[in-house]
Amino acid sequence: MLSEFKLFIAQGNVLDLAVGVIIGVAFGKITTSLVEDILNPIIGLALGGIDLSQLKIVLKEAIGTVPEVAIRYGNFLNALIQFLIIAWVIFLIVKGANHMRLSRSLALKE
């Protein structure tokens, strides 16, 4: 098993994975900023000046030092928008990669 692990590392799979994770984290931060700093103010303005991230249903008010209990559906909406943007970009990348792979396959057959 140790020799298989050494082969796995030597083939570059770990490096490829690390690069993918780093780029994914950076892309996630960019998407979060896009949603929170650009899209939400536009959507909020269109809805009458609402800050989406502050939308919530309070189940129990705060009492003294005990914080409120609330369903923060505005934060959920932010996460949902971020997910849809990331999923769309991944879809476009996979679609482009598949198109290039198909084009190359067809060119090799000719």
Biopython code that builds the backbone (N, CA, C, O; Angstrom):
import numpy as np
from Bio.PDB.StructureBuilder import StructureBuilder

atoms = [
    (1, "MET", "N", (0.822, -1.185, 0.000)),
    (1, "MET", "CA", (0.000, 0.000, 0.000)),
    (1, "MET", "C", (0.873, 1.257, 0.000)),
    (1, "MET", "O", (0.521, 2.260, -0.621)),
    (2, "LEU", "N", (2.007, 1.199, 0.696)),
    (2, "LEU", "CA", (2.897, 2.348, 0.743)),
    (2, "LEU", "C", (3.460, 2.669, -0.636)),
    (2, "LEU", "O", (3.587, 3.837, -1.003)),
    (3, "SER", "N", (3.797, 1.630, -1.400)),
    (3, "SER", "CA", (4.331, 1.871, -2.745)),
    (3, "SER", "C", (3.257, 2.473, -3.651)),
    (3, "SER", "O", (3.558, 3.320, -4.492)),
    (4, "GLU", "N", (2.005, 2.039, -3.481)),
    (4, "GLU", "CA", (0.909, 2.629, -4.263)),
    (4, "GLU", "C", (0.733, 4.099, -3.913)),
    (4, "GLU", "O", (0.485, 4.927, -4.790)),
    (5, "PHE", "N", (0.862, 4.422, -2.623)),
    (5, "PHE", "CA", (0.745, 5.814, -2.180)),
    (5, "PHE", "C", (1.854, 6.663, -2.782)),
    (5, "PHE", "O", (1.602, 7.777, -3.240)),
    (6, "LYS", "N", (3.088, 6.143, -2.784)),
    (6, "LYS", "CA", (4.217, 6.879, -3.381)),
    (6, "LYS", "C", (3.969, 7.113, -4.871)),
    (6, "LYS", "O", (4.250, 8.197, -5.382)),
    (7, "LEU", "N", (3.450, 6.112, -5.563)),
    (7, "LEU", "CA", (3.139, 6.242, -6.980)),
    (7, "LEU", "C", (2.046, 7.285, -7.195)),
    (7, "LEU", "O", (2.118, 8.087, -8.126)),
    (8, "PHE", "N", (1.037, 7.270, -6.329)),
    (8, "PHE", "CA", (-0.052, 8.239, -6.403)),
    (8, "PHE", "C", (0.482, 9.667, -6.284)),
    (8, "PHE", "O", (0.100, 10.543, -7.060)),
    (9, "ILE", "N", (1.357, 9.897, -5.321)),
    (9, "ILE", "CA", (1.934, 11.227, -5.124)),
    (9, "ILE", "C", (2.835, 11.596, -6.296)),
    (9, "ILE", "O", (2.804, 12.732, -6.770)),
    (10, "ALA", "N", (3.630, 10.651, -6.760)),
    (10, "ALA", "CA", (4.576, 10.916, -7.840)),
    (10, "ALA", "C", (3.881, 11.237, -9.158)),
    (10, "ALA", "O", (4.443, 11.957, -9.983)),
    (11, "GLN", "N", (2.679, 10.722, -9.374)),
    (11, "GLN", "CA", (1.972, 10.961, -10.628)),
    (11, "GLN", "C", (1.411, 12.371, -10.728)),
    (11, "GLN", "O", (0.946, 12.773, -11.795)),
    (12, "GLY", "N", (1.445, 13.118, -9.650)),
    (12, "GLY", "CA", (0.969, 14.493, -9.713)),
    (12, "GLY", "C", (-0.488, 14.659, -9.332)),
    (12, "GLY", "O", (-1.005, 15.776, -9.363)),
    (13, "ASN", "N", (-1.166, 13.574, -8.974)),
    (13, "ASN", "CA", (-2.567, 13.678, -8.598)),
    (13, "ASN", "C", (-2.773, 14.589, -7.393)),
    (13, "ASN", "O", (-3.730, 15.361, -7.345)),
    (14, "VAL", "N", (-1.870, 14.493, -6.423)),
    (14, "VAL", "CA", (-1.987, 15.307, -5.221)),
    (14, "VAL", "C", (-1.811, 16.783, -5.564)),
    (14, "VAL", "O", (-2.539, 17.637, -5.057)),
    (15, "LEU", "N", (-0.844, 17.077, -6.425)),
    (15, "LEU", "CA", (-0.608, 18.460, -6.824)),
    (15, "LEU", "C", (-1.813, 19.004, -7.593)),
    (15, "LEU", "O", (-2.245, 20.132, -7.357)),
    (16, "ASP", "N", (-2.351, 18.206, -8.506)),
    (16, "ASP", "CA", (-3.538, 18.629, -9.249)),
    (16, "ASP", "C", (-4.708, 18.892, -8.311)),
    (16, "ASP", "O", (-5.440, 19.869, -8.471)),
    (17, "LEU", "N", (-4.875, 18.010, -7.334)),
    (17, "LEU", "CA", (-5.951, 18.178, -6.368)),
    (17, "LEU", "C", (-5.745, 19.443, -5.540)),
    (17, "LEU", "O", (-6.692, 20.196, -5.315)),
    (18, "ALA", "N", (-4.525, 19.679, -5.090)),
    (18, "ALA", "CA", (-4.237, 20.872, -4.289)),
    (18, "ALA", "C", (-4.512, 22.145, -5.081)),
    (18, "ALA", "O", (-5.101, 23.089, -4.554)),
    (19, "VAL", "N", (-4.096, 22.177, -6.328)),
    (19, "VAL", "CA", (-4.347, 23.346, -7.170)),
    (19, "VAL", "C", (-5.849, 23.543, -7.351)),
    (19, "VAL", "O", (-6.342, 24.669, -7.282)),
    (20, "GLY", "N", (-6.579, 22.448, -7.583)),
    (20, "GLY", "CA", (-8.025, 22.543, -7.746)),
    (20, "GLY", "C", (-8.715, 23.084, -6.502)),
    (20, "GLY", "O", (-9.623, 23.910, -6.597)),
    (21, "VAL", "N", (-8.282, 22.616, -5.333)),
    (21, "VAL", "CA", (-8.883, 23.077, -4.078)),
    (21, "VAL", "C", (-8.594, 24.566, -3.863)),
    (21, "VAL", "O", (-9.484, 25.323, -3.474)),
    (22, "ILE", "N", (-7.356, 24.981, -4.115)),
    (22, "ILE", "CA", (-6.995, 26.387, -3.924)),
    (22, "ILE", "C", (-7.785, 27.285, -4.865)),
    (22, "ILE", "O", (-8.296, 28.325, -4.450)),
    (23, "ILE", "N", (-7.887, 26.893, -6.116)),
    (23, "ILE", "CA", (-8.663, 27.681, -7.076)),
    (23, "ILE", "C", (-10.137, 27.679, -6.684)),
    (23, "ILE", "O", (-10.810, 28.703, -6.804)),
    (24, "GLY", "N", (-10.644, 26.544, -6.219)),
    (24, "GLY", "CA", (-12.034, 26.467, -5.781)),
    (24, "GLY", "C", (-12.327, 27.390, -4.614)),
    (24, "GLY", "O", (-13.363, 28.054, -4.594)),
    (25, "VAL", "N", (-11.424, 27.438, -3.640)),
    (25, "VAL", "CA", (-11.614, 28.329, -2.490)),
    (25, "VAL", "C", (-11.597, 29.785, -2.944)),
    (25, "VAL", "O", (-12.433, 30.581, -2.515)),
    (26, "ALA", "N", (-10.655, 30.132, -3.805)),
    (26, "ALA", "CA", (-10.582, 31.512, -4.308)),
    (26, "ALA", "C", (-11.841, 31.859, -5.101)),
    (26, "ALA", "O", (-12.380, 32.956, -4.957)),
    (27, "PHE", "N", (-12.311, 30.932, -5.936)),
    (27, "PHE", "CA", (-13.520, 31.179, -6.713)),
    (27, "PHE", "C", (-14.724, 31.327, -5.793)),
    (27, "PHE", "O", (-15.611, 32.138, -6.059)),
    (28, "GLY", "N", (-14.762, 30.552, -4.715)),
    (28, "GLY", "CA", (-15.846, 30.679, -3.739)),
    (28, "GLY", "C", (-15.864, 32.049, -3.090)),
    (28, "GLY", "O", (-16.933, 32.622, -2.879)),
    (29, "LYS", "N", (-14.691, 32.583, -2.772)),
    (29, "LYS", "CA", (-14.618, 33.924, -2.170)),
    (29, "LYS", "C", (-15.079, 34.986, -3.154)),
    (29, "LYS", "O", (-15.779, 35.928, -2.782)),
    (30, "ILE", "N", (-14.683, 34.830, -4.409)),
    (30, "ILE", "CA", (-15.114, 35.786, -5.436)),
    (30, "ILE", "C", (-16.628, 35.723, -5.606)),
    (30, "ILE", "O", (-17.287, 36.756, -5.722)),
    (31, "THR", "N", (-17.178, 34.509, -5.621)),
    (31, "THR", "CA", (-18.620, 34.352, -5.776)),
    (31, "THR", "C", (-19.363, 34.934, -4.572)),
    (31, "THR", "O", (-20.393, 35.588, -4.736)),
    (32, "THR", "N", (-18.847, 34.700, -3.370)),
    (32, "THR", "CA", (-19.464, 35.266, -2.170)),
    (32, "THR", "C", (-19.492, 36.784, -2.256)),
    (32, "THR", "O", (-20.514, 37.402, -1.959)),
    (33, "SER", "N", (-18.389, 37.386, -2.657)),
    (33, "SER", "CA", (-18.335, 38.833, -2.800)),
    (33, "SER", "C", (-19.294, 39.322, -3.882)),
    (33, "SER", "O", (-19.962, 40.341, -3.704)),
    (34, "LEU", "N", (-19.365, 38.603, -5.000)),
    (34, "LEU", "CA", (-20.281, 38.978, -6.074)),
    (34, "LEU", "C", (-21.716, 39.004, -5.566)),
    (34, "LEU", "O", (-22.460, 39.947, -5.838)),
    (35, "VAL", "N", (-22.099, 37.976, -4.833)),
    (35, "VAL", "CA", (-23.474, 37.897, -4.335)),
    (35, "VAL", "C", (-23.735, 38.950, -3.266)),
    (35, "VAL", "O", (-24.701, 39.707, -3.362)),
    (36, "GLU", "N", (-22.871, 39.002, -2.239)),
    (36, "GLU", "CA", (-23.115, 39.888, -1.102)),
    (36, "GLU", "C", (-22.892, 41.365, -1.412)),
    (36, "GLU", "O", (-23.615, 42.217, -0.897)),
    (37, "ASP", "N", (-21.901, 41.680, -2.245)),
    (37, "ASP", "CA", (-21.526, 43.069, -2.466)),
    (37, "ASP", "C", (-22.112, 43.686, -3.733)),
    (37, "ASP", "O", (-22.193, 44.910, -3.843)),
    (38, "ILE", "N", (-22.524, 42.850, -4.693)),
    (38, "ILE", "CA", (-23.027, 43.391, -5.956)),
    (38, "ILE", "C", (-24.482, 43.004, -6.203)),
    (38, "ILE", "O", (-25.330, 43.871, -6.416)),
    (39, "LEU", "N", (-24.772, 41.706, -6.174)),
    (39, "LEU", "CA", (-26.133, 41.270, -6.503)),
    (39, "LEU", "C", (-27.152, 41.606, -5.422)),
    (39, "LEU", "O", (-28.238, 42.097, -5.729)),
    (40, "ASN", "N", (-26.812, 41.344, -4.149)),
    (40, "ASN", "CA", (-27.777, 41.604, -3.084)),
    (40, "ASN", "C", (-28.216, 43.065, -3.001)),
    (40, "ASN", "O", (-29.409, 43.316, -2.837)),
    (41, "PRO", "N", (-27.313, 44.038, -3.105)),
    (41, "PRO", "CA", (-27.794, 45.424, -3.087)),
    (41, "PRO", "C", (-28.746, 45.737, -4.251)),
    (41, "PRO", "O", (-29.713, 46.479, -4.082)),
    (42, "ILE", "N", (-28.468, 45.174, -5.417)),
    (42, "ILE", "CA", (-29.348, 45.410, -6.575)),
    (42, "ILE", "C", (-30.706, 44.763, -6.336)),
    (42, "ILE", "O", (-31.743, 45.388, -6.560)),
    (43, "ILE", "N", (-30.704, 43.503, -5.878)),
    (43, "ILE", "CA", (-31.966, 42.808, -5.591)),
    (43, "ILE", "C", (-32.707, 43.523, -4.466)),
    (43, "ILE", "O", (-33.917, 43.732, -4.549)),
    (44, "GLY", "N", (-31.988, 43.895, -3.423)),
    (44, "GLY", "CA", (-32.602, 44.601, -2.297)),
    (44, "GLY", "C", (-33.222, 45.924, -2.707)),
    (44, "GLY", "O", (-34.306, 46.279, -2.245)),
    (45, "LEU", "N", (-32.532, 46.656, -3.576)),
    (45, "LEU", "CA", (-33.066, 47.930, -4.061)),
    (45, "LEU", "C", (-34.336, 47.703, -4.870)),
    (45, "LEU", "O", (-35.305, 48.453, -4.749)),
    (46, "ALA", "N", (-34.321, 46.661, -5.698)),
    (46, "ALA", "CA", (-35.505, 46.335, -6.503)),
    (46, "ALA", "C", (-36.680, 45.917, -5.621)),
    (46, "ALA", "O", (-37.837, 46.087, -6.005)),
    (47, "LEU", "N", (-36.385, 45.369, -4.439)),
    (47, "LEU", "CA", (-37.441, 44.937, -3.518)),
    (47, "LEU", "C", (-37.775, 45.997, -2.474)),
    (47, "LEU", "O", (-38.420, 45.701, -1.468)),
    (48, "GLY", "N", (-37.340, 47.223, -2.709)),
    (48, "GLY", "CA", (-37.694, 48.305, -1.790)),
    (48, "GLY", "C", (-36.678, 48.582, -0.706)),
    (48, "GLY", "O", (-37.045, 49.026, 0.382)),
    (49, "GLY", "N", (-35.419, 48.333, -0.974)),
    (49, "GLY", "CA", (-34.358, 48.656, -0.018)),
    (49, "GLY", "C", (-34.124, 47.594, 1.047)),
    (49, "GLY", "O", (-33.621, 47.906, 2.126)),
    (50, "ILE", "N", (-34.472, 46.366, 0.766)),
    (50, "ILE", "CA", (-34.305, 45.277, 1.723)),
    (50, "ILE", "C", (-32.885, 44.728, 1.639)),
    (50, "ILE", "O", (-32.357, 44.523, 0.546)),
    (51, "ASP", "N", (-32.263, 44.487, 2.807)),
    (51, "ASP", "CA", (-30.968, 43.804, 2.869)),
    (51, "ASP", "C", (-31.261, 42.315, 3.007)),
    (51, "ASP", "O", (-31.691, 41.867, 4.070)),
    (52, "LEU", "N", (-31.034, 41.543, 1.943)),
    (52, "LEU", "CA", (-31.376, 40.122, 1.951)),
    (52, "LEU", "C", (-30.742, 39.372, 3.105)),
    (52, "LEU", "O", (-31.370, 38.488, 3.688)),
    (53, "SER", "N", (-29.511, 39.710, 3.440)),
    (53, "SER", "CA", (-28.813, 38.964, 4.485)),
    (53, "SER", "C", (-29.451, 39.160, 5.857)),
    (53, "SER", "O", (-29.188, 38.382, 6.774)),
    (54, "GLN", "N", (-30.279, 40.179, 6.011)),
    (54, "GLN", "CA", (-30.922, 40.445, 7.296)),
    (54, "GLN", "C", (-32.323, 39.850, 7.412)),
    (54, "GLN", "O", (-32.962, 39.976, 8.456)),
    (55, "LEU", "N", (-32.803, 39.206, 6.359)),
    (55, "LEU", "CA", (-34.141, 38.617, 6.402)),
    (55, "LEU", "C", (-34.154, 37.423, 7.348)),
    (55, "LEU", "O", (-33.298, 36.542, 7.263)),
    (56, "LYS", "N", (-35.130, 37.401, 8.246)),
    (56, "LYS", "CA", (-35.209, 36.314, 9.222)),
    (56, "LYS", "C", (-36.612, 36.257, 9.807)),
    (56, "LYS", "O", (-37.378, 37.219, 9.749)),
    (57, "ILE", "N", (-36.917, 35.101, 10.370)),
    (57, "ILE", "CA", (-38.150, 34.909, 11.126)),
    (57, "ILE", "C", (-37.713, 34.653, 12.566)),
    (57, "ILE", "O", (-37.074, 33.643, 12.859)),
    (58, "VAL", "N", (-38.059, 35.566, 13.451)),
    (58, "VAL", "CA", (-37.661, 35.434, 14.856)),
    (58, "VAL", "C", (-38.625, 34.483, 15.553)),
    (58, "VAL", "O", (-39.830, 34.731, 15.604)),
    (59, "LEU", "N", (-38.087, 33.404, 16.084)),
    (59, "LEU", "CA", (-38.882, 32.425, 16.811)),
    (59, "LEU", "C", (-38.984, 32.775, 18.289)),
    (59, "LEU", "O", (-40.002, 32.523, 18.933)),
    (60, "LYS", "N", (-37.902, 33.365, 18.819)),
    (60, "LYS", "CA", (-37.881, 33.763, 20.223)),
    (60, "LYS", "C", (-36.987, 34.990, 20.351)),
    (60, "LYS", "O", (-35.823, 34.957, 19.954)),
    (61, "GLU", "N", (-37.519, 36.051, 20.895)),
    (61, "GLU", "CA", (-36.763, 37.289, 21.074)),
    (61, "GLU", "C", (-35.592, 37.081, 22.036)),
    (61, "GLU", "O", (-35.619, 36.186, 22.881)),
    (62, "ALA", "N", (-34.571, 37.919, 21.893)),
    (62, "ALA", "CA", (-33.433, 37.886, 22.811)),
    (62, "ALA", "C", (-33.880, 38.384, 24.174)),
    (62, "ALA", "O", (-34.659, 39.332, 24.280)),
    (63, "ILE", "N", (-33.379, 37.735, 25.209)),
    (63, "ILE", "CA", (-33.696, 38.141, 26.578)),
    (63, "ILE", "C", (-32.380, 38.253, 27.328)),
    (63, "ILE", "O", (-31.705, 37.250, 27.559)),
    (64, "GLY", "N", (-32.016, 39.464, 27.708)),
    (64, "GLY", "CA", (-30.761, 39.678, 28.432)),
    (64, "GLY", "C", (-29.579, 39.257, 27.589)),
    (64, "GLY", "O", (-29.366, 39.777, 26.493)),
    (65, "THR", "N", (-28.808, 38.308, 28.107)),
    (65, "THR", "CA", (-27.622, 37.838, 27.378)),
    (65, "THR", "C", (-27.930, 36.633, 26.491)),
    (65, "THR", "O", (-27.060, 36.149, 25.768)),
    (66, "VAL", "N", (-29.163, 36.156, 26.550)),
    (66, "VAL", "CA", (-29.562, 35.017, 25.722)),
    (66, "VAL", "C", (-29.932, 35.554, 24.335)),
    (66, "VAL", "O", (-30.846, 36.369, 24.207)),
    (67, "PRO", "N", (-29.221, 35.095, 23.296)),
    (67, "PRO", "CA", (-29.494, 35.628, 21.952)),
    (67, "PRO", "C", (-30.848, 35.146, 21.422)),
    (67, "PRO", "O", (-31.419, 34.173, 21.912)),
    (68, "GLU", "N", (-31.337, 35.856, 20.410)),
    (68, "GLU", "CA", (-32.603, 35.464, 19.794)),
    (68, "GLU", "C", (-32.456, 34.140, 19.050)),
    (68, "GLU", "O", (-31.359, 33.741, 18.659)),
    (69, "VAL", "N", (-33.570, 33.488, 18.870)),
    (69, "VAL", "CA", (-33.618, 32.270, 18.061)),
    (69, "VAL", "C", (-34.373, 32.653, 16.794)),
    (69, "VAL", "O", (-35.528, 33.075, 16.851)),
    (70, "ALA", "N", (-33.706, 32.503, 15.646)),
    (70, "ALA", "CA", (-34.326, 32.958, 14.400)),
    (70, "ALA", "C", (-33.955, 32.044, 13.244)),
    (70, "ALA", "O", (-32.890, 31.427, 13.227)),
    (71, "ILE", "N", (-34.848, 31.978, 12.297)),
    (71, "ILE", "CA", (-34.573, 31.305, 11.029)),
    (71, "ILE", "C", (-34.075, 32.381, 10.085)),
    (71, "ILE", "O", (-34.846, 33.247, 9.673)),
    (72, "ARG", "N", (-32.806, 32.340, 9.737)),
    (72, "ARG", "CA", (-32.191, 33.368, 8.904)),
    (72, "ARG", "C", (-32.262, 32.947, 7.431)),
    (72, "ARG", "O", (-31.272, 32.503, 6.849)),
    (73, "TYR", "N", (-33.423, 33.093, 6.859)),
    (73, "TYR", "CA", (-33.612, 32.656, 5.480)),
    (73, "TYR", "C", (-32.926, 33.581, 4.484)),
    (73, "TYR", "O", (-32.708, 33.181, 3.341)),
    (74, "GLY", "N", (-32.584, 34.787, 4.870)),
    (74, "GLY", "CA", (-31.814, 35.671, 3.997)),
    (74, "GLY", "C", (-30.426, 35.115, 3.725)),
    (74, "GLY", "O", (-29.938, 35.170, 2.596)),
    (75, "ASN", "N", (-29.786, 34.575, 4.772)),
    (75, "ASN", "CA", (-28.477, 33.940, 4.594)),
    (75, "ASN", "C", (-28.596, 32.713, 3.699)),
    (75, "ASN", "O", (-27.712, 32.442, 2.887)),
    (76, "PHE", "N", (-29.696, 31.970, 3.851)),
    (76, "PHE", "CA", (-29.928, 30.813, 2.999)),
    (76, "PHE", "C", (-30.073, 31.249, 1.540)),
    (76, "PHE", "O", (-29.525, 30.605, 0.645)),
    (77, "LEU", "N", (-30.802, 32.331, 1.298)),
    (77, "LEU", "CA", (-30.952, 32.841, -0.072)),
    (77, "LEU", "C", (-29.599, 33.221, -0.660)),
    (77, "LEU", "O", (-29.332, 32.945, -1.830)),
    (78, "ASN", "N", (-28.737, 33.856, 0.149)),
    (78, "ASN", "CA", (-27.384, 34.195, -0.309)),
    (78, "ASN", "C", (-26.626, 32.937, -0.713)),
    (78, "ASN", "O", (-26.015, 32.893, -1.781)),
    (79, "ALA", "N", (-26.665, 31.914, 0.138)),
    (79, "ALA", "CA", (-25.957, 30.659, -0.152)),
    (79, "ALA", "C", (-26.530, 29.995, -1.398)),
    (79, "ALA", "O", (-25.786, 29.424, -2.195)),
    (80, "LEU", "N", (-27.837, 30.066, -1.569)),
    (80, "LEU", "CA", (-28.471, 29.469, -2.742)),
    (80, "LEU", "C", (-28.034, 30.175, -4.023)),
    (80, "LEU", "O", (-27.744, 29.520, -5.024)),
    (81, "ILE", "N", (-27.987, 31.486, -3.995)),
    (81, "ILE", "CA", (-27.540, 32.258, -5.166)),
    (81, "ILE", "C", (-26.085, 31.923, -5.485)),
    (81, "ILE", "O", (-25.728, 31.732, -6.647)),
    (82, "GLN", "N", (-25.244, 31.852, -4.442)),
    (82, "GLN", "CA", (-23.832, 31.501, -4.646)),
    (82, "GLN", "C", (-23.712, 30.113, -5.262)),
    (82, "GLN", "O", (-22.928, 29.914, -6.190)),
    (83, "PHE", "N", (-24.479, 29.156, -4.758)),
    (83, "PHE", "CA", (-24.444, 27.801, -5.289)),
    (83, "PHE", "C", (-24.833, 27.785, -6.762)),
    (83, "PHE", "O", (-24.172, 27.135, -7.571)),
    (84, "LEU", "N", (-25.889, 28.488, -7.111)),
    (84, "LEU", "CA", (-26.347, 28.500, -8.502)),
    (84, "LEU", "C", (-25.298, 29.096, -9.433)),
    (84, "LEU", "O", (-25.113, 28.611, -10.548)),
    (85, "ILE", "N", (-24.610, 30.144, -8.985)),
    (85, "ILE", "CA", (-23.555, 30.750, -9.810)),
    (85, "ILE", "C", (-22.405, 29.756, -9.994)),
    (85, "ILE", "O", (-21.926, 29.559, -11.110)),
    (86, "ILE", "N", (-21.964, 29.132, -8.900)),
    (86, "ILE", "CA", (-20.862, 28.175, -8.987)),
    (86, "ILE", "C", (-21.257, 26.980, -9.852)),
    (86, "ILE", "O", (-20.468, 26.524, -10.679)),
    (87, "ALA", "N", (-22.475, 26.473, -9.665)),
    (87, "ALA", "CA", (-22.937, 25.331, -10.464)),
    (87, "ALA", "C", (-22.993, 25.698, -11.943)),
    (87, "ALA", "O", (-22.645, 24.879, -12.794)),
    (88, "TRP", "N", (-23.425, 26.913, -12.260)),
    (88, "TRP", "CA", (-23.501, 27.356, -13.655)),
    (88, "TRP", "C", (-22.103, 27.418, -14.274)),
    (88, "TRP", "O", (-21.899, 26.966, -15.400)),
    (89, "VAL", "N", (-21.152, 27.973, -13.542)),
    (89, "VAL", "CA", (-19.782, 28.073, -14.058)),
    (89, "VAL", "C", (-19.186, 26.678, -14.257)),
    (89, "VAL", "O", (-18.540, 26.424, -15.274)),
    (90, "ILE", "N", (-19.395, 25.777, -13.301)),
    (90, "ILE", "CA", (-18.879, 24.415, -13.453)),
    (90, "ILE", "C", (-19.530, 23.735, -14.651)),
    (90, "ILE", "O", (-18.859, 23.034, -15.408)),
    (91, "PHE", "N", (-20.833, 23.939, -14.825)),
    (91, "PHE", "CA", (-21.527, 23.387, -15.987)),
    (91, "PHE", "C", (-20.886, 23.877, -17.285)),
    (91, "PHE", "O", (-20.654, 23.094, -18.206)),
    (92, "LEU", "N", (-20.602, 25.180, -17.350)),
    (92, "LEU", "CA", (-19.992, 25.739, -18.566)),
    (92, "LEU", "C", (-18.596, 25.166, -18.807)),
    (92, "LEU", "O", (-18.223, 24.891, -19.948)),
    (93, "ILE", "N", (-17.826, 24.988, -17.734)),
    (93, "ILE", "CA", (-16.476, 24.427, -17.868)),
    (93, "ILE", "C", (-16.548, 22.987, -18.372)),
    (93, "ILE", "O", (-15.824, 22.614, -19.296)),
    (94, "VAL", "N", (-17.423, 22.176, -17.766)),
    (94, "VAL", "CA", (-17.563, 20.778, -18.184)),
    (94, "VAL", "C", (-18.072, 20.700, -19.617)),
    (94, "VAL", "O", (-17.594, 19.881, -20.402)),
    (95, "LYS", "N", (-19.034, 21.545, -19.960)),
    (95, "LYS", "CA", (-19.570, 21.564, -21.320)),
    (95, "LYS", "C", (-18.466, 21.916, -22.319)),
    (95, "LYS", "O", (-18.359, 21.286, -23.371)),
    (96, "GLY", "N", (-17.652, 22.915, -21.996)),
    (96, "GLY", "CA", (-16.544, 23.292, -22.874)),
    (96, "GLY", "C", (-15.512, 22.193, -22.995)),
    (96, "GLY", "O", (-15.006, 21.932, -24.087)),
    (97, "ALA", "N", (-15.188, 21.537, -21.872)),
    (97, "ALA", "CA", (-14.208, 20.447, -21.901)),
    (97, "ALA", "C", (-14.733, 19.279, -22.725)),
    (97, "ALA", "O", (-13.985, 18.678, -23.496)),
    (98, "ASN", "N", (-16.003, 18.958, -22.568)),
    (98, "ASN", "CA", (-16.594, 17.869, -23.358)),
    (98, "ASN", "C", (-16.605, 18.211, -24.843)),
    (98, "ASN", "O", (-16.363, 17.343, -25.682)),
    (99, "HIS", "N", (-16.880, 19.448, -25.167)),
    (99, "HIS", "CA", (-16.876, 19.881, -26.568)),
    (99, "HIS", "C", (-15.470, 19.749, -27.168)),
    (99, "HIS", "O", (-15.307, 19.278, -28.294)),
    (100, "MET", "N", (-14.458, 20.173, -26.397)),
    (100, "MET", "CA", (-13.078, 20.065, -26.885)),
    (100, "MET", "C", (-12.686, 18.598, -27.044)),
    (100, "MET", "O", (-12.035, 18.239, -28.025)),
    (101, "ARG", "N", (-13.072, 17.750, -26.096)),
    (101, "ARG", "CA", (-12.755, 16.328, -26.156)),
    (101, "ARG", "C", (-13.418, 15.695, -27.374)),
    (101, "ARG", "O", (-12.793, 14.901, -28.077)),
    (102, "LEU", "N", (-14.681, 16.041, -27.629)),
    (102, "LEU", "CA", (-15.401, 15.496, -28.778)),
    (102, "LEU", "C", (-14.764, 15.982, -30.092)),
    (102, "LEU", "O", (-14.607, 15.215, -31.042)),
    (103, "SER", "N", (-14.406, 17.258, -30.120)),
    (103, "SER", "CA", (-13.764, 17.807, -31.327)),
    (103, "SER", "C", (-12.453, 17.107, -31.617)),
    (103, "SER", "O", (-12.159, 16.780, -32.767)),
    (104, "ARG", "N", (-11.659, 16.875, -30.573)),
    (104, "ARG", "CA", (-10.373, 16.205, -30.738)),
    (104, "ARG", "C", (-10.586, 14.766, -31.191)),
    (104, "ARG", "O", (-9.859, 14.267, -32.050)),
    (105, "SER", "N", (-11.579, 14.103, -30.618)),
    (105, "SER", "CA", (-11.882, 12.722, -30.984)),
    (105, "SER", "C", (-12.294, 12.618, -32.454)),
    (105, "SER", "O", (-11.876, 11.701, -33.161)),
    (106, "LEU", "N", (-13.119, 13.568, -32.904)),
    (106, "LEU", "CA", (-13.546, 13.566, -34.296)),
    (106, "LEU", "C", (-12.392, 13.864, -35.241)),
    (106, "LEU", "O", (-12.319, 13.290, -36.328)),
    (107, "ALA", "N", (-11.487, 14.758, -34.838)),
    (107, "ALA", "CA", (-10.336, 15.112, -35.667)),
    (107, "ALA", "C", (-9.380, 13.919, -35.799)),
    (107, "ALA", "O", (-8.781, 13.717, -36.855)),
    (108, "LEU", "N", (-9.240, 13.131, -34.727)),
    (108, "LEU", "CA", (-8.347, 11.975, -34.785)),
    (108, "LEU", "C", (-8.897, 10.867, -35.688)),
    (108, "LEU", "O", (-8.129, 10.101, -36.270)),
    (109, "LYS", "N", (-10.217, 10.783, -35.801)),
    (109, "LYS", "CA", (-10.842, 9.750, -36.619)),
    (109, "LYS", "C", (-10.704, 10.050, -38.105)),
    (109, "LYS", "O", (-10.770, 9.140, -38.932)),
    (110, "GLU", "N", (-10.512, 11.320, -38.446)),
    (110, "GLU", "CA", (-10.431, 11.702, -39.861)),
    (110, "GLU", "C", (-9.093, 11.445, -40.458)),
    (110, "GLU", "O", (-8.881, 11.718, -41.639)),
]
sb = StructureBuilder()
sb.init_structure("model")
sb.init_model(0)
sb.init_chain("A")
sb.init_seg("    ")
for serial, (resi, resn, name, xyz) in enumerate(atoms, 1):
    if name == "N":
        sb.init_residue(resn, " ", resi, " ")
    sb.init_atom(name, np.array(xyz, "f"), 0.0, 1.0, " ", f" {name:<3s}", serial, name[0])
structure = sb.get_structure()
